[in-house]
Amino acid sequence: MSELKPTNEEAVTATASPVASESGGHEVAVPAAAAAPAKATGKASARAAKAAEQPAESKPAKAKSPKSAKSANAKPDTAAGSSTPTVGLGEVVPVRKPKMDAKTYEKALSKLQIELVKLQEWIKFKKLKVVVIFEGRDAAGKGGCIKRITESLSPRVTRVAALPAPTEREATSWYFQRYVQHLPAGGEMVLFDRSWYNRAGVERVMGFCTEEEYREFLRTCPEFERMLVRSGIILIKYWFSVSNEEQERRFQKRIFHPEKHWKLSPMDLQSRARWVEYSKAKDAMFAHTDIKQAPWYVVNGDDKMRARLNVMTHLLNMIDYEDLTPQPIVLPPRQDEGGYVRPPLSDQTFIPEIY
């Protein structure tokens, strides 16, 4: 038991004492010469009791010196260098970071998007096959993150697969069959906005699949993903997590904003009503599919700006790429018209210039 971390009360006591903090939190014996005589202690106690009986107005409070005030307000060194203080025996309490301003976000986003272009060129040059899966709670920020990733990329290299509900024919085929046809060829990257994990999430909770189909998915999915990795596919899986309060705020925003109505489906409403059931389904899914060959990476989605930047940074670090930016391009001179005469503009139909 001597190796355990100190409890809250012990940690506070250790950091409050300068001697204890310098010694690493261990008890330090006080020398006998530094101890005051018992007689002096008795006199000090008597004077303290007498002073306590006097009214507070009779003796003005002594102002603290700047040095003492500074030492009183000083924080322990252990807390200064940590953004997530520990509580009890290893329990971590997350500290919410301040909201990122738009200027800082746009600047960081621009730099990351340039790096994503370099990654795209490397994928194309090396004929890599990359699959990135975006799963998570409704309104956790998956779609917004995918848009920022693909915003500056070529749709011929980077594709988004957002499949609708399965058709009657697809419902009777092998479950993974409708997803296999969207897998990348050499030199392509595919971002799955929802994926085959629908069976472990919405289909499981809403009863769209049988218990046998669900169990078979949990057995088959790890083997299916190992097979993809063995075939040379780089498989990266992100789970976007969002708090109950933040999800409700975003749902309310979708209700009252006409341009966001399409984002609120009946399934989204059910995800609010069955929050605990979705949590249990996610836990079971992680227990079976968080494998070494294709682990899950959890994204804190409460702050959209930070979540997007964090995912883009992580994605860039997952693939070892090089900068293949070509040399500066020189435009050739335009071809000489050589007697070409344009037809009159009145023969063409232009759109109305409203703006």
KOLGUVO-573299 format. One record per residue: residue number from 1; x, y, z of N, C-alpha, C in turn; residue in one letter. Coordinates in steps of 0.2 Angstrom, whole numbers. Atoms other than C-alpha are relative to their C-alpha. Last residue first. Example, Ala and Ser with C-alpha at 12.3 -4.5 7.8 and 13.67 -1.06 7.14 Angstrom:
% KOLGUVO-573299
   num      nu      nv      nw     cau     cav     caw      cu      cv      cw   residu
     2      -4      -6      -1      68      -5      36      -4       5       3        S
     1       4      -6       0      62     -22      39       4       6       0        A
//
This chain:
% KOLGUVO-573299
   num      nu      nv      nw     cau     cav     caw      cu      cv      cw   residu
   355      -4      -3      -5    -136     200    -291       6       4      -3        Y
   354       4      -2      -5    -151     195    -302       5       4       5        I
   353      -5      -3      -5    -141     193    -318      -4       4       6        E
   352       1      -6      -3    -153     182    -327       5       2       5        P
   351       5       0      -6    -145     167    -335      -1       7       2        I
   350      -3      -1      -7    -138     169    -352      -5       0       5        F
   349       5      -1      -6    -145     162    -368       4       0       6        T
   348      -1       5      -6    -133     163    -383      -5       3       5        Q
   347       2       7       2    -136     170    -401       0      -4       6        D
   346       7       1       0    -136     188    -394      -3      -7      -2        S
   345       3       2      -6    -118     186    -390      -7      -1       0        L
   344       3      -5      -5    -113     186    -408      -3      -2       6        P
   343       7      -1       2    -103     172    -415      -2       5       5        P
   342       5       2      -4     -84     174    -412      -7       1      -2        R
   341       5      -5      -2     -72     176    -426      -6      -3       4        V
   340       6       2      -3     -56     166    -428      -5       6       2        Y
   339       6      -2       4     -44     174    -440      -6      -2       3        G
   338       0       3       7     -29     165    -433      -6       2      -4        G
   337       7       1       3     -34     167    -415       0      -2      -7        E
   336       2      -6       4     -16     165    -409      -7      -2      -3        D
   335       0       1       7     -15     151    -395      -2       7      -4        Q
   334       6       2       3     -12     157    -378       0       0      -7        R
   333       3      -6       3       6     158    -371      -7      -3      -4        P
   332      -2      -1       7      11     143    -360      -4       6      -3        P
   331       5       0       5       8     145    -342       3       1      -7        L
   330      -1      -6       4      24     142    -331      -6      -1      -5        V
   329       3       0       7      21     130    -317       0       6      -4        I
   328       5      -5       2      32     130    -301      -2       0      -8        P
   327      -4      -6       1      40     113    -298      -5       6      -2        Q
   326      -4      -1       6      28     100    -292       4       7       0        P
   325       2      -6       4      23      97    -274       5       1      -6        T
   324      -1       1       7      27      79    -270      -2       6      -4        L
   323       3      -5       4      29      81    -251       2      -1      -7        D
   322      -6      -4       2      32      64    -243      -4       6      -4        E
   321       1      -2       7      19      53    -234       6       5      -1        Y
   320      -6      -3       1      19      42    -218       1       2      -8        D
   319      -3       2       6       1      39    -215       7       3      -1        I
   318       1       8       1      -7      39    -198       4      -2      -6        M
   317      -6       4      -3       1      56    -194      -1      -7      -1        N
   316      -6      -1       3     -10      65    -207       6      -4       3        L
   315       1       3       6     -26      57    -200       7       1      -4        L
   314      -1       8      -1     -21      62    -183       0      -3      -6        H
   313      -7       1      -2     -19      80    -188       1      -7       1        T
   312      -4      -1       6     -36      80    -198       8      -1       2        M
   311       1       6       4     -45      72    -183       5       1      -6        V
   310      -3       6      -3     -38      85    -171       0      -6      -4        N
   309      -7      -1       0     -42     100    -182       4      -6       3        L
   308      -2       0       7     -60      94    -184       8       0      -1        R
   307       1       7       3     -62      90    -166       2      -1      -7        A
   306      -6       4      -2     -55     107    -161       0      -7      -2        R
   305      -6      -2       3     -67     116    -172       6      -4       2        M
   304      -1       2       7     -82     106    -167       6       2      -3        K
   303      -3      -6       3     -80     107    -148       1      -2      -7        D
   302       4      -6      -3     -91      94    -140       2       6      -3        D
   301       3      -4       5     -84      81    -153      -4       6       3        G
   300       4      -4      -4     -71      72    -142      -4       5      -4        N
   299      -1      -7       1     -64      60    -155      -5       3       5        V
   298       6      -4      -3     -62      41    -150       2       8      -1        V
   297      -3      -6      -3     -49      31    -161      -6       5       2        Y
   296       4      -6       1     -55      13    -164       4       6       3        W
   295       3      -2      -7     -42       0    -167      -4       6      -2        P
   294       4      -6       1     -39      -8    -184      -4       2       6        A
   293      -2      -2       7     -25     -22    -184      -4       6      -2        Q
   292      -7      -3       1     -25     -22    -165       1       2      -7        K
   291      -5       5       1     -44     -25    -163       7       4      -2        I
   290      -6      -4      -1     -57     -13    -156       6      -5       0        D
   289      -3      -2       7     -71     -24    -165       6       5       1        T
   288      -1       5       5     -78     -35    -151       4       3      -6        H
   287      -3       6      -3     -77     -24    -135       1      -6      -5        A
   286      -7      -1      -2     -80      -8    -145       3      -7       3        F
   285      -4       0       6     -96     -15    -152       7       1       1        M
   284      -1       7       3    -102     -20    -135       3       0      -7        A
   283      -4       4      -4     -99      -3    -128       1      -7      -3        D
   282      -7      -2       2    -107       5    -143       5      -3       4        K
   281      -2       3       7    -123      -5    -141       7       2      -2        A
   280      -1       7      -1    -124      -1    -122       3      -3      -7        K
   279      -6       0      -4    -122      18    -126       2      -8       1        S
   278      -5      -1       5    -136      16    -140       7       0       4        Y
   277      -1       6       4    -147       8    -127       5       1      -5        E
   276      -4       5      -4    -143      22    -114       0      -6      -5        V
   275      -7      -2      -1    -148      36    -127       4      -6       4        W
   274      -3       6      -1    -164      28    -133       8       1       2        R
   273       4       3      -5    -175      44    -133       3      -7       2        A
   272       1      -3      -6    -161      54    -140      -4      -4       5        R
   271      -7       0      -4    -156      42    -153       0       4       6        S
   270      -1       6      -4    -174      40    -158       6      -1       4        Q
   269       4      -1      -6    -175      58    -163       0      -6       5        L
   268      -3      -4      -5    -160      55    -174      -4       1       6        D
   267      -5       4      -4    -168      40    -182       4       4       5        M
   266       3       4      -6    -183      51    -186       5      -4       4        P
   265       4       6       2    -171      62    -196      -4      -3       6        S
   264       4       3      -5    -164      79    -192      -5      -5      -2        L
   263      -4       4      -4    -151      84    -204      -3      -3       6        K
   262      -2       6       3    -163      89    -217       4      -4       4        W
   261       6       4      -1    -170     103    -206       2      -7      -2        H
   260      -2       6      -3    -153     111    -206      -5      -5       1        K
   259      -5       3       4    -156     125    -219       3      -6       3        E
   258       3       4       6    -173     129    -210       6      -4      -4        P
   257      -4      -3       5    -164     133    -193      -3      -4      -7        H
   256       2      -7       1    -176     131    -178       4       3      -6        F
   255       7      -1       0    -176     112    -177      -2       7      -3        I
   254       3       3       7    -158     110    -182      -7       1       0        R
   253      -2      -5       6    -153     122    -168      -2      -3      -6        K
   252       4      -6      -1    -163     111    -155       2       5      -6        Q
   251       7       2       2    -154      96    -161      -5       6       0        F
   250      -1       1       8    -137     104    -159      -7      -2      -3        R
   249       0      -6       3    -142     109    -141       1       0      -7        R
   248       7      -3       0    -148      92    -137       1       7      -3        E
   247       4       3       5    -131      84    -143      -7       4       0        Q
   246      -2      -3       6    -122      97    -132      -4      -3      -6        E
   245       2      -7       1    -131      92    -117       2       3      -6        E
   244       7       0       0    -129      73    -119      -3       7      -1        N
   243       4       1      -7    -111      74    -122      -7       1      -2        S
   242       3      -6      -2    -103      70    -139      -4       0       6        V
   241       4       0      -6     -92      56    -145      -2       7       1        S
   240       1      -7      -2     -86      54    -163      -5       0       6        F
   239       7      -1      -4     -79      37    -166      -1       7       3        W
   238       1      -5      -5     -65      36    -179      -7       0       3        Y
   237       7      -1      -3     -59      21    -188       0       5       5        K
   236       0      -4      -5     -43      20    -200      -7       1       3        I
   235       7      -1      -3     -41       6    -212       1       4       7        L
   234      -2      -3      -7     -25       6    -223      -7       2       3        I
   233       4      -6      -2     -30      -7    -236       2       3       6        I
   232      -3      -6       1     -16     -19    -241      -3       7       1        G
   231       0      -1       7     -25     -35    -243       3       6      -2        S
   230      -5       5       3     -20     -40    -226       0       1      -7        R
   229      -6      -3      -2     -29     -24    -219       6      -5      -3        V
   228      -1      -6       4     -45     -29    -228       7       3       1        L
   227      -1       2       7     -44     -47    -222       1       6      -4        M
   226      -7       3       1     -41     -41    -204       1      -1      -7        R
   225      -5      -5      -1     -57     -30    -206       7      -2      -1        E
   224       1      -3       6     -68     -45    -212       6       6       0        F
   223      -3       4       6     -61     -55    -198       0       3      -6        E
   222      -8       0      -1     -65     -42    -185       3      -4      -5        P
   221      -3      -6       1     -83     -40    -193       8       1       2        C
   220      -3      -1       7     -87     -58    -194       4       6      -1        T
   219      -5       5       1     -90     -62    -175       3       1      -7        R
   218      -5      -1      -4     -99     -46    -171       6      -5      -1        L
   217      -4      -6       2    -109     -47    -187       6       1       5        F
   216      -5       2       5    -114     -65    -183       4       6      -2        E
   215      -5       4      -3    -121     -59    -166       5      -3      -6        R
   214      -5      -4      -4    -131     -46    -174       6      -3       2        Y
   213      -4      -4       5    -138     -57    -188       5       4       4        E
   212      -5       4       3    -143     -70    -174       4       4      -5        E
   211      -5       2      -5    -152     -57    -164       6      -4      -3        E
   210       2       5      -5    -162     -51    -179       6      -1       5        T
   209      -3       6       1    -159     -35    -188      -2      -5       6        C
   208       0       1       7    -169     -19    -189       3      -6      -2        F
   207       3       6       2    -173     -19    -171       0      -2      -7        G
   206       6      -1       3    -170      -1    -168      -4      -7      -2        M
   205       5      -4      -5    -156      -3    -156      -7       0      -2        V
   204       0       4      -6    -146     -17    -166      -6       4       5        R
   203       4       6       1    -150      -9    -183      -1      -4       6        E
   202       7      -1       1    -145       8    -176      -4      -6      -2        V
   201       3      -6      -3    -128       3    -169      -8       0      -1        G
   200      -1       0      -7    -120     -14    -172      -3       6       4        A
   199       3       6      -3    -128     -16    -189       1       0       8        R
   198       7      -1      -1    -124       2    -194      -3      -6       4        N
   197       2       0      -7    -106      -3    -191      -7       2       1        Y
   196       3       6      -2    -105      -7    -209      -1      -1       7        W
   195      -3       6       4    -102      11    -213      -4      -6       2        S
   194       3       7      -2    -107      28    -208       2      -5      -4        R
   193       5      -4      -5    -100      43    -217      -5      -5       2        D
   192       7       2      -1     -87      32    -225      -3       4       5        F
   191       3      -2      -6     -72      41    -232      -7      -2       1        L
   190       7       0      -1     -63      33    -247      -2       2       8        V
   189       1       0      -7     -45      36    -252      -8       1       1        M
   188       6      -3      -2     -39      31    -269      -1       0       7        E
   187       0      -7       1     -22      28    -277      -6       3       2        G
   186      -6      -3      -1     -25       9    -279       0       8      -2        G
   185      -5       3       4     -43       5    -279       6       3       2        A
   184      -5      -3       5     -54      10    -265       4      -5      -4        P
   183      -7       0      -3     -69       1    -256       5       3      -6        L
   182      -3      -7      -1     -86       6    -262       7       0       2        H
   181       0      -3       7     -91     -11    -270       2       7       1        Q
   180      -7       2       3     -86     -19    -253       0       3      -7        V
   179      -5      -5      -2    -100      -9    -244       7      -2      -4        Y
   178       2      -7       2    -115     -17    -252       6       5       2        R
   177       0      -1       7    -108     -34    -250      -1       7      -3        Q
   176      -6      -4       2    -104     -33    -231       0       2      -8        F
   175       0      -6      -4    -121     -40    -226       5       5      -3        Y
   174      -5       0      -5    -121     -54    -239       0       7       3        W
   173      -7       2       2    -137     -51    -249       5      -1       6        S
   172      -1       7       1    -155     -51    -244       7      -3      -2        T
   171       2       3      -6    -156     -33    -238       1      -8       1        A
   170      -6       0      -5    -147     -28    -253      -1      -3       7        E
   169      -5       5       2    -161     -34    -264       6       0       4        R
   168       2       7      -1    -174     -25    -254       5      -6      -2        E
   167       6       1       4    -164      -9    -254      -2      -7       2        T
   166      -1       6       5    -152      -5    -240      -7      -1      -4        P
   165       3       7      -2    -155      12    -232       1      -5      -5        A
   164       7      -1      -3    -144      26    -239      -2      -7       3        P
   163       5       4       3    -125      25    -241      -7       1       3        L
   162       5      -1      -5    -113      39    -237      -7      -4      -3        A
   161       5       5       0     -97      35    -246      -5       1       5        A
   160       4       1      -6     -86      50    -249      -6      -5      -1        V
   159       8       1       1     -73      49    -262      -3       0       7        R
   158       4       0      -6     -55      56    -262      -7       0      -1        T
   157      -4       4      -4     -45      53    -278      -3      -1       7        V
   156      -2       6       4     -57      58    -292       5      -4       5        R
   155       5       5      -1     -66      70    -279       2      -6      -4        P
   154       3       2       7     -49      80    -279      -6      -6       2        S
   153      -2       6       3     -46      87    -261      -4      -1      -7        L
   152      -5      -2       5     -48     105    -255       3      -6      -4        S
   151       1      -7       3     -65     103    -246       5       2      -5        E
   150       1       1       7     -63      84    -243       0       7      -4        T
   149      -5       4       3     -56      86    -226       0       0      -7        I
   148      -6      -3       0     -67     100    -221       6      -4      -2        R
   147       1      -6       5     -83      92    -227       7       3       0        K
   146      -1       3       7     -78      75    -218       0       6      -5        I
   145      -7       2       1     -77      85    -202       2      -3      -6        C
   144      -4      -6       0     -94      93    -204       8      -1      -1        G
   143       1      -2       7    -102      76    -208       4       7      -1        G
   142      -3       4       5     -95      68    -192       0       3      -7        K
   141      -5      -4       4     -99      82    -180       4      -4      -5        G
   140      -7       0      -4    -107      73    -165       5       4      -5        A
   139      -2      -7      -1    -125      77    -172       7       1       4        A
   138       3      -4       4    -130      58    -170       2       8       2        D
   137       6      -3      -2    -117      49    -160      -3       4      -5        R
   136       1      -3      -6    -102      40    -168      -8       2       1        G
   135       6       3      -4     -95      33    -184      -1       4       6        E
   134       3      -5      -5     -83      40    -197      -6      -3       3        F
   133       7       1      -2     -73      26    -206      -2       6       5        I
   132       1      -3      -6     -57      30    -216      -8       0       2        V
   131       7       0      -2     -52      18    -230       0       4       7        V
   130       1      -3      -7     -35      21    -238      -8       0       1        V
   129       8       1      -1     -29      11    -253      -1       2       7        K
   128       2       3      -7     -11      17    -258      -8      -1       0        L
   127       6       5       2      -6      18    -277      -2      -3       7        K
   126      -2       7      -3      11      26    -271      -6      -5      -1        K
   125      -6       2       2       8      42    -282       2      -7       2        F
   124       0       1       7     -10      44    -279       6      -3      -3        K
   123       4       6       1      -8      41    -260      -1      -1      -8        I
   122      -4       5      -1       7      54    -261      -4      -7       0        W
   121      -5       2       5      -3      66    -270       4      -6       1        E
   120       4       2       6     -18      65    -258       5      -2      -5        Q
   119       2       7      -1      -6      67    -243      -3      -3      -6        L
   118      -6       4       1       1      83    -251      -1      -8       2        K
   117      -1       1       8     -17      89    -253       7      -4      -1        V
   116       4       5       3     -20      85    -235       1      -1      -7        L
   115      -3       6      -2      -5      95    -229      -4      -6      -3        E
   114      -5       0       5     -13     110    -238       4      -6       1        I
   113       3       2       7     -29     106    -229       6       0      -5        Q
   112       1       7       0     -19     106    -212      -3      -2      -7        L
   111      -6       4       0     -12     123    -215      -1      -7      -1        K
   110      -3      -1       7     -29     131    -220       7      -4       0        S
   109       3       4       5     -37     123    -204       3       1      -7        L
   108      -2       7       0     -24     130    -193      -3      -4      -5        A
   107      -7       0       1     -27     148    -199       3      -7       0        K
   106      -1      -1       8     -46     146    -200       8      -1      -2        E
   105       2       6       3     -46     140    -182       1       0      -7        Y
   104      -5       5      -2     -35     154    -175      -2      -7      -4        T
   103      -6      -2       4     -46     167    -184       5      -5       1        K
   102       0       1       7     -62     159    -178       6       1      -4        A
   101       3      -5       5     -58     159    -160       1      -2      -7        D
   100      -5      -3       5     -56     143    -150      -3       5      -5        M
    99       2       0       7     -67     141    -135       5       3      -5        K
    98       4      -6       2     -58     138    -119      -2       0      -7        P
    97      -5      -6       3     -52     121    -115      -5       5      -2        K
    96       3      -3       6     -64     110    -104       5       6      -2        R
    95       1      -7       0     -54     101     -91      -2       3      -7        V
    94      -2      -4       6     -56      82     -90      -1       8       1        P
    93       5      -4       1     -56      74     -72       2       5      -6        V
    92      -2      -6       3     -44      59     -71      -7       4      -2        V
    91       6      -3       4     -46      46     -59       2       6      -3        E
    90      -1       1       7     -28      39     -54      -6       2      -4        G
    89      -5       5       3     -32      35     -36       0      -1      -7        L
    88       0       7      -3     -41      50     -30       6      -4      -3        G
    87       4       0      -6     -42      65     -42       0      -7       3        V
    86       2       7      -3     -29      68     -55      -4       1       6        T
    85      -3       2      -6     -28      85     -64      -3      -6       2        P
    84       5       5      -2     -31      86     -83       2      -2       7        T
    83       7      -2       2     -22     101     -90      -5      -4       3        S
    82       5       5       2      -6      97     -81      -6       3      -1        S
    81      -2       3       6      10     108     -79      -5      -5      -2        G
    80      -1      -5       5       3     120     -66       2      -3      -7        A
    79       6      -2       4      -5     107     -56       1       5      -5        A
    78       3       5       3      11      99     -50      -6       1      -4        T
    77      -3       1       7      19     115     -47      -3      -6      -4        D
    76      -5       5      -1       7     119     -33       3      -1      -7        P
    75       2       6       1      -2     136     -36       5      -6       0        K
    74      -4       4       5       4     152     -29      -3      -7       0        A
    73       4       2       7     -10     163     -22       4      -5      -4        N
    72       7       3      -2      -3     163      -4      -4      -2      -6        A
    71      -1       7      -2      15     165     -10      -6      -3       2        S
    70      -2       4       6      10     180     -20       1      -7       2        K
    69       6       1       4       1     188      -5       1      -5      -6        A
    68       4       5      -3      16     185       6      -7      -2      -4        S
    67      -4       6       1      28     194      -6      -5      -6       3        K
    66       0       3       7      16     208      -9       3      -7       0        P
    65      -5      -3       4      14     211      10       0      -3      -7        S
    64      -5       5       2      -3     207      17       6       3      -4        K
    63       0       2       7     -12     221      26       6      -5      -2        A
    62      -6      -2       3     -14     220      44       0      -2      -7        K
    61      -3       5       3     -32     220      50       7       2      -4        A
    60       1       1       7     -37     234      61       4      -6      -3        P
    59      -6       1       3     -38     231      79       0      -1      -7        K
    58      -5      -3      -4     -53     237      89       7      -1      -3        S
    57      -1      -7       2     -65     233      75       6       3       4        E
    56      -4       0       6     -64     214      77       2       7      -2        A
    55       4      -1       6     -69     215      95       4       0      -6        P
    54       0      -7       2     -57     207     108      -5       1      -6        Q
    53       6      -3      -4     -61     189     114      -1       8      -2        E
    52       6       2       3     -50     182     100      -6       3       4        A
    51       1      -4       6     -35     192     106      -6      -2      -3        A
    50       2      -7      -2     -36     184     123      -1       5      -6        K
    49       7       1      -3     -37     166     116      -2       7       2        A
    48       4       1       5     -21     170     105      -8       0       2        A
    47       1      -7       4     -12     177     119      -5      -1      -5        R
    46       3      -4      -4     -15     161     130      -1       7      -4        A
    45       7       2       0     -10     150     116      -4       5       4        S
    44       3      -2       6       6     159     114      -7      -2      -1        A
    43       1      -8       0      10     158     132      -3       2      -6        K
    42       5      -2      -4       7     139     132      -2       7       0        G
    41       6       2       4      18     136     117      -6       2       4        T
    40       1      -5       5      32     146     125      -7      -2      -3        A
    39       2      -6      -3      31     134     140      -2       6      -5        K
    38       7       0      -1      31     119     129      -3       6       4        A
    37       1       3      -7      47     124     122      -7       0       1        P
    36       1      -5      -6      47     127     103      -1      -3       6        A
    35       7       1      -4      53     113      91       0       6       5        A
    34       5      -5       2      67     119      79      -6       0       3        A
    33      -2      -7      -2      81     111      89      -5       5      -3        A
    32       2      -2      -7      72      94      89       2       7       1        A
    31      -5       1      -5      73      93      70      -2       2       6        P
    30      -2      -6      -2      57      91      60       5       0       5        V
    29       0       0      -7      55      74      51       3       7       2        A
    28      -7      -2      -2      50      76      33       0       1       7        V
    27       0      -3      -6      35      66      26       7       1       2        E
    26      -1       4      -6      35      62       8       1       4       6        H
    25       6       2      -4      27      72      -5       1      -4       5        G
    24       3       5       4      42      74     -17      -6      -3       3        G
    23      -3       6      -1      54      82      -5      -4      -6      -4        S
    22      -6       1       3      51      99     -12       3      -7       1        E
    21       0       0       8      33      98     -10       7      -1      -2        S
    20       2       6       3      34      92       8       0       0      -7        A
    19      -4       6      -2      45     106      14      -2      -6      -4        V
    18      -6       0       5      35     119       5       5      -5       1        P
    17      -6      -1      -4      19     113      14       6       1      -5        S
    16       0      -6      -4       3     116       4       6       2       4        A
    15      -2      -5       4       7     103      -9       0       7       4        T
    14      -7       1       2       8      89       4       2       6      -4        A
    13      -4      -1      -6      -8      94      13       7       0      -3        T
    12       1      -7      -1     -18      95      -4       5       2       6        V
    11      -3      -4       5     -11      78      -9       0       7       1        A
    10      -7       0       0     -15      70       7       3       4      -5        E
     9      -2      -4      -6     -33      76       7       7       0       1        E
     8       0      -8       1     -35      71     -11       2       4       6        N
     7       7      -2       0     -28      53      -8       0       8      -1        T
     6       4      -3      -5     -10      50     -11      -7       1      -1        P
     5       0      -8       1      -4      38     -25      -4       3       6        K
     4       6      -4       3      -2      20     -20       1       7       0        L
     3      -1      -2       7      16      13     -17      -6       3      -3        E
     2      -4      -6       0      15      12       2       1       2      -7        S
     1       4      -6       0       0       0       0       4       6       0        M
//
